[in-house]
């Protein structure tokens, strides 16, 4: 049996309302609900979101689904949502899923 998932999420707010989320560790079935809750809160408050995924060491389909759901929701509502950096692990999963547009800014 493996140990607990390694995970760290740092939120940085700017004076103009933008939010930068810096994620580190594993984005998976264990940690994705926390990211989902934070992104939902930010969407409800109309905060533009920028994700830094450079520190993600592993991402499963739950992590990918969470990112895609919020990216699509932001696009539909015309709200800024972007990824400024992505690790090799993230790029691999996104590429295999064929949703490279998610990383256009990374």
QUIKA-V39982 format. One record per helix or strand of 2 or more residues. SS is the DSSP state (alpha for helix, beta for strand). FROM is the first residue (numbers start at 0). TO is the last residue. If there is no record, write none. Layout:
BEGIN
SS,FROM,TO + SS,FROM,TO
END
This chain:
BEGIN
beta,6,12 + beta,18,26 + alpha,31,43 + beta,48,58 + alpha,60,76 + beta,80,85 + alpha,87,96 + alpha,99,102
END
